[in-house]
């Protein structure tokens, strides 16, 4: 795919480099930029981006480092716990058993840094979409279950209900950063 690479002028050649490639849309020449950053909680991260004059854009972020498998758990028992920081890599799974929710890496996973409330907002968005699809298919039970999950999330946000948020990462690049969270090293299988 790439025809040649070059270090960006005036930079650490290990940190930034460019490759020439072909746009998958218009087949024009374009430059792909690869840059390594040191980011707290993620260590070394490789950012890849391409922008073509035809409007095509692509960007991805990949965590370069690898650690021992890890599991974090946080009992969310008050609205204050919604502020706990969540660092999620592309290889982690987030579970909220009380909601019946599992967020797995999938085919196009994304890494993010947010808080527990941000994770719940992502769940709300997915559940609302699922409710629309279930409504269109006239799947009444699924609509009711979706509405039940949304109600439970509202109760969690107002401090009326409790949940457990679990994050597991086979490469140890994710975390729940809060004094109440429990970190468990996992044994590789």
C-alpha positions as CSV (number, residue, x, y, z in Angstrom):
1,X,0.0,0.0,0.0
2,X,2.6,2.6,1.0
3,X,5.2,3.5,-1.6
4,X,7.7,5.3,0.5
5,X,8.0,6.8,4.0
6,X,9.8,9.8,5.3
7,X,10.3,11.4,8.7
8,X,8.6,14.7,9.2
9,X,11.2,17.5,9.0
10,X,12.5,18.7,12.4
11,X,10.8,15.9,14.4
12,X,11.9,12.7,16.1
13,X,11.8,10.2,13.2
14,X,10.5,7.6,15.6
15,X,7.6,9.8,16.7
16,X,6.2,11.1,13.4
17,X,6.5,9.7,9.9
18,X,4.5,10.0,6.6
19,X,3.8,7.4,3.9
20,X,2.5,8.0,0.4
21,X,-0.5,5.9,-0.6
22,X,-3.5,5.9,-2.9
23,X,-6.9,7.2,-1.9
24,X,-9.4,4.3,-1.8
25,X,-12.1,6.6,-3.2
26,X,-10.6,8.7,-6.0
27,X,-7.3,6.9,-6.4
28,X,-5.3,10.1,-6.1
29,X,-2.0,10.2,-4.2
30,X,-2.4,11.1,-0.6
31,X,-0.2,11.2,2.5
32,X,-0.8,9.1,5.5
33,X,0.6,10.5,8.8
34,X,1.6,8.2,11.6
35,X,2.5,9.7,15.0
36,X,3.4,8.2,18.3
37,X,2.3,9.9,21.5
38,X,2.8,9.1,25.1
39,X,-0.6,9.4,26.7
40,X,-1.3,8.9,30.5
41,X,-3.0,5.5,31.2
42,X,-2.4,4.3,27.6
43,X,1.4,4.7,27.4
44,X,2.5,4.8,23.8
45,X,-0.3,5.4,21.3
46,X,0.0,5.3,17.5
47,X,-2.3,7.8,15.7
48,X,-2.9,7.2,12.0
49,X,-4.7,9.7,9.7
50,X,-5.3,10.3,6.0
51,X,-7.1,13.2,4.4
52,X,-7.7,13.4,0.7
53,X,-8.7,16.5,-1.4
54,X,-11.8,14.5,-2.6
55,X,-13.1,14.6,1.0
56,X,-12.1,11.1,2.1
57,X,-10.9,11.0,5.7
58,X,-9.8,8.2,7.9
59,X,-8.2,8.2,11.4
60,X,-7.4,5.5,13.9
61,X,-5.7,5.3,17.2
62,X,-3.9,2.1,18.3
63,X,-2.4,1.4,21.7
64,X,1.2,0.1,21.2
65,X,1.9,-1.1,24.7
66,X,0.8,-4.3,26.3
67,X,0.5,-5.1,30.0
68,X,-0.8,-8.0,32.1
69,X,-4.6,-8.7,31.8
70,X,-6.6,-6.6,34.2
71,X,-10.1,-6.3,35.6
72,X,-11.6,-3.3,37.5
73,X,-14.9,-3.2,39.3
74,X,-16.7,-0.2,40.7
75,X,-19.9,-0.4,42.7
76,X,-21.9,2.7,41.7
77,X,-23.9,3.5,44.9
78,X,-24.4,7.2,44.6
79,X,-24.6,10.0,42.0
80,X,-21.0,11.0,43.0
81,X,-19.7,7.7,41.7
82,X,-20.8,8.8,38.2
83,X,-17.7,11.0,38.1
84,X,-15.3,8.1,38.3
85,X,-12.9,8.2,35.4
86,X,-13.1,5.3,32.8
87,X,-10.2,4.7,30.5
88,X,-11.1,2.2,27.8
89,X,-8.8,0.7,25.2
90,X,-9.9,-1.0,22.0
91,X,-9.4,-4.4,23.5
92,X,-11.5,-4.0,26.6
93,X,-15.0,-5.2,27.5
94,X,-17.3,-3.2,29.8
95,X,-20.0,-5.0,31.7
96,X,-22.9,-3.7,33.7
97,X,-24.6,-6.9,35.0
98,X,-27.7,-5.2,36.5
99,X,-28.5,-3.7,33.1
100,X,-27.7,-6.9,31.2
101,X,-25.2,-4.8,29.2
102,X,-21.9,-6.0,27.8
103,X,-19.9,-3.7,25.5
104,X,-17.4,-5.8,23.6
105,X,-14.6,-4.6,21.3
106,X,-16.4,-5.7,18.1
107,X,-15.1,-5.1,14.6
108,X,-14.5,-1.4,14.9
109,X,-13.8,-0.7,18.6
110,X,-13.0,2.7,19.9
111,X,-10.9,3.8,22.8
112,X,-12.0,6.6,25.0
113,X,-11.5,8.4,28.3
114,X,-14.8,9.4,30.0
115,X,-16.5,8.8,33.3
116,X,-19.2,6.4,34.5
117,X,-21.9,8.8,33.4
118,X,-20.4,9.0,29.9
119,X,-20.4,5.2,29.7
120,X,-24.1,5.2,30.8
121,X,-24.9,7.9,28.1
122,X,-23.4,5.6,25.5
123,X,-25.6,2.8,26.7
124,X,-28.6,5.1,26.6
125,X,-27.9,6.0,23.0
126,X,-27.6,2.3,22.0
127,X,-30.8,1.4,23.9
128,X,-32.7,4.2,22.3
129,X,-31.6,3.0,18.8
130,X,-32.6,-0.6,19.7
131,X,-36.0,0.6,20.9
132,X,-36.6,2.3,17.5
133,X,-35.6,-0.9,15.7
134,X,-37.8,-3.1,18.0
135,X,-40.7,-0.7,17.5
136,X,-40.4,-0.9,13.7
137,X,-40.4,-4.7,14.0
138,X,-43.3,-4.6,16.4
139,X,-41.3,-6.5,19.1
140,X,-43.2,-5.2,22.1
141,X,-41.1,-7.2,24.7
142,X,-37.8,-5.7,23.4
143,X,-39.3,-2.2,23.5
144,X,-40.5,-2.8,27.1
145,X,-37.0,-4.2,28.1
146,X,-35.3,-1.1,26.5
147,X,-37.6,1.2,28.4
148,X,-36.9,-0.7,31.6
149,X,-33.2,-0.3,31.1
150,X,-33.6,3.5,30.5
151,X,-35.6,3.8,33.7
152,X,-33.0,1.9,35.7
153,X,-30.2,4.2,34.3
154,X,-32.2,7.3,35.3
155,X,-32.6,5.8,38.8
156,X,-28.8,5.1,38.9
157,X,-28.1,8.7,37.9
158,X,-30.3,10.1,40.6
159,X,-28.8,7.8,43.2
160,X,-31.9,5.6,43.7
161,X,-30.4,2.4,42.2
162,X,-27.0,0.7,42.4
163,X,-25.0,-0.9,39.6
164,X,-21.6,-2.5,39.2
165,X,-19.4,-1.4,36.3
166,X,-16.7,-3.9,35.3
167,X,-13.9,-3.3,32.8
168,X,-11.7,-6.2,31.6
169,X,-8.8,-5.8,29.3
170,X,-6.6,-8.7,28.2
171,X,-3.7,-6.3,27.4
172,X,-4.1,-4.2,30.6
173,X,-4.6,-0.9,28.9
174,X,-7.9,0.1,30.5
175,X,-8.9,1.2,34.0
176,X,-11.6,2.7,36.3
177,X,-9.7,5.4,38.1
178,X,-11.4,5.9,41.4
179,X,-10.5,5.3,45.1
180,X,-13.5,2.9,45.4
181,X,-12.6,0.8,42.3
182,X,-11.2,-2.6,42.8
183,X,-8.3,-3.7,40.6
184,X,-7.8,-7.4,40.0
185,X,-4.9,-8.8,37.9
186,X,-6.2,-11.6,35.7
187,X,-4.2,-14.7,34.9
188,X,-3.7,-15.3,31.2
189,X,-5.3,-18.4,29.9
